[in-house]
Amino acid sequence: MKRKCSACDNKENLTIYPNKLCQRCFSKKKEDELLIKGIKLPISSKHLIDNYLVREKPIRLIALENNLKPHKISSILDYYLIPKRNFADINKKSINENIFQDLNTESAYLLGYIFTDGHLALNKKKNQFFLHIYSKYKYQLENVKEIFKSNSKIQYRRQTNYGGIVQGEIYWIYIENQKIIKSLLGLGMTTNKNTSIKFPEIPEHLKNHFLRGCWAGSGCVSLYKNTILSQITIGSIDFIEEIERYLNLNGLKKRNIYSNKNSKKDSYVIRYATKDSEKLYKLLYGNKTQHTTCKRHEKKYVEKFGPIK
């Protein structure tokens, strides 16, 4: 039989203390005692329990949301006697590892972005794959973190010159959660994604979100005077053929797929001029959400065609 709180009917699976109070009532009691002493903390015990214990948000994220330093949040947890997660728990629970189990708008977009701008590599010491997601644009990875509900650190490398070879600045995040890796492999992600990656089996109503993610990762939108050009470059011929087929079925003209002669590795390109770019814009961005957009692409589309009504 589960022990019940002596002060409330709360059925949450939270700690029951020896005084028979649940974590909420116990911490509220501590908060009231502090108020009697004239000490009012910037965050209530309820807010911390909701976000730290129930929603399992990391301290860093709670601090960011409340315009406080992480060490301040840690101190407030101590004041309210809210138990802190150990380091292993933080690593395990700082990402939504079930995100690809049941695809929705955001996870479909993220899947497309990872398929085009992500890279699976093998950690030989652990004999496990890990995921790198790259971008020249930090906001893209901030969106990735939001969708993943992750506190993964965004790494940065400034532009460097190695013996006359210039490597541009780049941002990336590193993910080693094996449940996520297994989900990606099951959906068709490969270690040699440039040539062998396949278009995943996803619900029809989510394919436009998936493609918006692909375009954010490997697509390009160019605006010059009164002309706009949309194109995407993919290393796998099977993958890009499926993209072209889907777009053709959804109102865009059938397009030839060209070999990308400007690339050292095999890759393929499809291009759409102004009229079809407008159709593409409406198809991809008609029902986008806050974290599933590529700002630089959308800005050019809006400049040319106006906001979607």
N, C-alpha and C positions, 0 to 999 in steps of 0.2 A: 504494500500500500504506500502511495506517495504521501510524504509529509505535506501538510497544508500550512499556509501562513495564518497566524492567529489574528491578524489585523485586516486581512482583505481576502477576496475570493479569486485572486489572480491565479490563473492556471498555467502561466508560463513556466518553462522548465529552468527556473533560476534557483540559485542557492537558498536554502532555508537555514538560518543561523540558530545556534543553541537557544536563543531567546524566542524562537518560533516565528521570527519575522522573515519574510522573503527579502531578496536583495533590494527590491524597490522600497519597501517599508523601512528596512534597516538603514538604507542610505538617506531616505527622506528624514528619518529621525536624526541622523548626523547633521544633515543640512539645517534642520530646525534648531539644533543645539548651537550651531555656528551663528545663526541669525540672532539668537538670544544674546550671544557675546558680541554682536555688532559686526560680524564678519559675513559679508554677502559676496559669494563667488560669482564670476561672470557667466557660468553655465550651471543650470540646475541639475540635480541628480537624475531627474526623469529624462532630460535631454541626453545625458551621457549614457544612461542605461539603454535607452532606445537606439542610440547610434553605435555605441561601442559593444554592448553585450548582445543586443537583439539583432541589429543589422550587420554587426561584425565589421564596422568600418575601422580602418587603421587610425591610430592617433594622429598621424601626419595629415590625413584627410579631414578629420574633425577639426584640427587646428586651423587648417586652411579655410574651411567653411565658416569658422567663427572669428577669423582675423586674430588668431592667437598663435603663440609659439608652441611647438609640440611638447616642450618641457613643462609649459604651463598646464596643458591638458593632463599630462602625467601627474603633476602635483595635485590637481583637482580630483583625479581618480583616487589618490591616496587620502585626501580629505574626506571623501565620501565612503572610503573603505570598499571601493569597487575593485575586485581582483583583476590584475592585468594578465593578459595572455602571454604565455612564454614565447620565446623566439621561434620555436618550431611551429607553434600554432599560427603565429603571424605569417610565416612564410607559406603555410598551407592554405590559409583562409584569406589571403590578400588579393584573391582573384576569383572570379566566377568560373569555376572549372566545368560547370555544366552548360556553358553558354551555347555550345553547338549541339546539344542534345535535342533541343526543340527550337528550330530556327524561327526567327521573327525578323522584323524590318532591320533592326540594328545588327543582329548577329549575321544576317545574310550580307549586309553591306561590309561588315568586318571580314567575313569569309572571302569576299571578292578582293578586298584590299590586301589580305594576307597572301592570297593565291598569286598576286602580282607583285607585291612589294615585300613579301616575307621570304625567309630562307631557312630551311631545316638543315641543321648540321649535327654531326655525331660527336658527342663527348666520349672519346675512347676510354678514358679512365673510368667513367661510370657506365659505359656501354649504353648510353641513352641519347636520344635526340633532344635538341633544344631548338627554340625558335628565335630568330632575329627578325625584327620588323624595322625597316629603314625608311627614312624620308629626308628630303632637303628642307621640309617645312615642319617646324616644331608643332604647330597647331594640329597637324594630321595625327601625330602620335598622342597628343593630348586627348583627341577624340577617341583614339584607340583605347587609352587608359580608362576613359569614362565608360565606354561600352563594356570593357572587361571588368569594370569595378575593381581596378587594380591600383596598387601603390608602387608598381614597378618604376624604378628611376629611369628617366629619359637621359641617355648618355649623349655626349656631344664631342665631335671631332672637328676642330677648325680646319680651314683650308691649309693644305701643306704642299710642299714642293720636294719631291724625292728625285734628286739627280736630274732635274729639268722636267720631270713628269708631275703636273699639278693635279692633286686630288682635292675636289671641292669639299666644302663643309657638309657635314652630314649628322643627322640625329638618328638614334635607334633605341629600341628597348629589347630586353632579353627575357624570354619566358621559358621555364623548364618544367612547368606543371605537366606531368605525364598523361593525365586524363585529357587535357586539351590537345596534346600532341597526338594521342591515339584517335581522338575525334577527327582531327585534321587529316590524318592518314586514311581514316575510314571514308572521308568525304572525297578523297582523291588527291590530296597534297602529296607531292613526291620530293625526294631529296634533289633530284635533277629536274626541277620544275621548268627550266628553260625549254626542254624538248619533249618531256614525257607527261606533263601535267594534263589531266583530263577535265572537261567541264563537269562539275558535280551534279548529282541528281538532287534537285531542290524543287520545292513546290513552285508551280507556274507563277503564282501571284507574288513571289519573292524574287523572281529573276531580275526584274528591273533594279531592285535594291542591290543585288549581287553585282550586276553590271556597273552600277554607279560606283561601287567599291573598286571594281577592276579599273574603271576609267580614272579614279583618283590615284591608283597605283601606277598604271602604265599608259594612261591616256594623255592626250594633249588637246587643248583648245586654243586656236590662234585667231586673233581678230586683227584685220588689217583694213583700214578705211571702211568700206561697206561690205566687206567679205569676211566670213567666218569659216574656219575649217576645223573639223573634229576628227581626230584619228586615234587609233590605239595600236600599240606594238606588243606582240606576244611571241614567245619563243616556240610555242607548241602549235603546229599547224592544225591539229584536231581541235584544240581549244578555240582558236580564232575562227575556224570554220563554224563552230557551234554559235559563237557570238554573232557572226554575220547572218546565219540562218535565223536566229531568234529576232534580230532587228528587222530582217526582211519580212518575217511573218507579222511583225508589228508595225508595218506601214512604211519602212524605209526602203529605198530602191536596192535591188540586188547589186552588190559591189564585188569587184575583183579583189582578190587578196594578193598583195605583192610581197616579194622577198625584199627585206630591208638591206639594201646594199651598203648602208652607212654603218652597219654593225659588224664587229669582229666575229660575233657568234650568230648562228642561224636565228633569224627572227622574221616575223611576218607582220604586215601592216594593212589595215583597212582605213579608208578615208571617206569622209562625208562633207560635201560642200554646203553652202548656206541653207538651201531649202530643206535638205535632210538633217542638217544640224539642228534646225528648229524642231523637227519631229523628235530627234534624239533628246534634246533638252526637255521637252514636255514628257517624254517617256521616262527619262531617268530622274527628273527633278520634280515631277508632278506631286509626289507625296513623300518627299524627303523629310527627315526629322533633324533636330538640332545638331546631333553629333554624326550624322551620316551624309555630310556634304563636303565637297571640295570647294573651298572659298574662291580660289583663283579661277576655277572653271565656271562656277555659277556667276561670278562677277562679270565675266565676258559675255555669257549668255544673256544676262539681264541687260547689259549695256546694248546688246544688239536687238534683242527681242522683247525686252521688258519683263516684269515679273509675271509668273504664271498665275492666271486668274482661276 
